[in-house]
Amino acid sequence: MDNVPLTGAQYIQRERNKGRGSSLDEATADFLKPVLFRRLLSFDAPNAYGTPIRTSEICEFVSLNGKLDRVSRGDVEVDGKSSTEWFMEIIKRSE
């Protein structure tokens, strides 16, 4: 989809909006040149009856150095949620 360069202030605000703090100040984040990478993934997944259903999800990853060389599963957000947030939602629904 797109790659969006972020200012240091935008990066720090994004982290705060997600409930995370940042140990970086704006000047350091500006120097590092963070980039928000967005991709639209379309895939088939079986429903409860085994019938494949096509779906699409927006995946986002913020790289502090503007590269995709060190992406870990926990750093990628799917539809605005981290893998931890998705697991917590599943657990809460099962209670």
C-alpha positions as CSV (number, residue, x, y, z in Angstrom):
1,M,0.0,0.0,0.0
2,D,2.2,2.8,1.2
3,N,5.2,3.9,3.2
4,V,4.7,7.0,5.4
5,P,7.7,8.9,6.8
6,L,7.0,10.0,10.4
7,T,8.4,13.0,12.2
8,G,9.8,12.4,15.7
9,A,6.7,14.0,17.2
10,Q,4.4,11.8,15.1
11,Y,6.3,8.6,16.2
12,I,6.2,9.5,19.9
13,Q,2.4,10.4,19.7
14,R,1.7,7.1,17.9
15,E,3.4,5.2,20.7
16,R,1.5,7.2,23.4
17,N,-1.8,6.6,21.6
18,K,-1.1,2.9,21.8
19,G,-0.5,3.1,25.6
20,R,3.3,2.7,25.2
21,G,5.9,5.1,26.2
22,S,9.0,6.0,24.2
23,S,12.4,6.3,25.6
24,L,13.3,8.6,22.6
25,D,13.0,12.3,22.5
26,E,11.7,14.0,19.3
27,A,15.1,15.1,18.1
28,T,16.4,11.5,18.3
29,A,13.4,10.1,16.6
30,D,13.7,12.7,13.9
31,F,17.4,11.7,13.4
32,L,16.4,8.0,13.1
33,K,13.8,8.8,10.4
34,P,10.9,6.5,11.3
35,V,8.7,5.1,8.6
36,L,5.2,3.6,8.9
37,F,4.9,0.7,6.5
38,R,1.3,-0.3,5.5
39,R,0.3,-3.4,3.5
40,L,-3.0,-4.8,2.6
41,L,-3.0,-8.6,2.8
42,S,-5.7,-10.7,1.2
43,F,-6.0,-14.4,2.1
44,D,-8.4,-17.3,2.3
45,A,-9.2,-18.8,5.8
46,P,-11.6,-21.5,6.6
47,N,-14.7,-20.6,8.7
48,A,-16.2,-22.9,11.4
49,Y,-17.6,-25.2,8.7
50,G,-14.3,-25.5,6.8
51,T,-15.5,-23.3,3.9
52,P,-12.7,-20.9,2.7
53,I,-13.6,-17.3,3.2
54,R,-11.6,-14.5,1.5
55,T,-10.7,-11.6,3.8
56,S,-8.3,-8.7,3.8
57,E,-6.4,-7.1,6.7
58,I,-4.3,-3.9,6.9
59,C,-0.9,-4.6,8.4
60,E,1.3,-1.9,9.8
61,F,4.9,-1.8,11.0
62,V,6.8,1.2,12.2
63,S,10.5,1.0,11.5
64,L,12.8,3.5,13.3
65,N,15.5,3.3,10.6
66,G,13.0,3.3,7.7
67,K,13.9,-0.3,6.6
68,L,12.1,-3.6,6.7
69,D,15.2,-5.5,7.8
70,R,14.3,-6.3,11.4
71,V,10.5,-7.1,11.6
72,S,9.4,-9.3,14.3
73,R,5.9,-10.8,14.7
74,G,5.2,-8.8,17.8
75,D,6.0,-5.5,16.1
76,V,3.4,-5.8,13.3
77,E,-0.2,-4.6,13.9
78,V,-3.1,-6.2,12.1
79,D,-6.1,-3.9,11.9
80,G,-4.6,-1.6,14.5
81,K,-3.9,-4.4,17.1
82,S,-0.7,-6.1,18.1
83,S,-0.6,-9.9,18.4
84,T,-0.8,-9.5,22.2
85,E,-4.0,-7.4,21.9
86,W,-5.5,-10.0,19.5
87,F,-4.7,-12.8,22.0
88,M,-6.2,-10.9,24.9
89,E,-9.4,-10.2,22.9
90,I,-9.7,-13.9,22.2
91,I,-9.2,-14.8,25.8
92,K,-11.8,-12.3,27.0
93,R,-14.4,-13.6,24.5
94,S,-13.9,-17.1,25.7
95,E,-14.6,-16.3,29.4
